[in-house]
């Protein structure tokens, strides 16, 4: 689903204008990014949670040459789905 398709679907579902839907979705992502920068966890019960994890600096290998490559430490965004969402995606048969 593209951003435009997501905005259209949200506008239709919430019965709001596309401009309002885009502002709302944009605000949501801005808030998630700001909270992640602060190291905060963002949880939505029944859906999942966004958090960050840190990876330490390490030495990797260039697969073509085998030469050692320094990989910098970094912070990664992580999403963990809730058990409710997992059950919705994987119904028992």
Residue pairs with C-beta under 8 A, 6 or more apart in sequence:
1 9
6 25
7 18
7 21
7 22
7 25
8 18
8 21
10 16
10 21
10 24
10 25
11 17
11 18
11 20
11 21
14 21
16 24
31 42
32 42
32 50
35 41
35 42
35 50
36 42
36 50
36 51
36 52
36 77
39 52
41 49
41 50
41 51
42 49
42 50
42 51
43 49
43 50
44 82
45 82
45 84
46 82
46 84
46 85
47 81
47 82
47 84
47 85
48 79
48 80
48 81
48 82
48 85
49 79
49 80
49 82
50 77
50 78
50 79
51 77
51 78
51 80
52 75
52 76
52 77
52 78
53 75
53 76
53 78
54 73
54 74
54 75
54 76
55 73
55 74
55 75
55 76
56 73
57 70
57 71
57 72
57 73
58 71
59 68
59 69
59 70
59 71
60 68
60 69
60 70
60 71
61 67
61 68
61 69
62 68
62 69
81 89
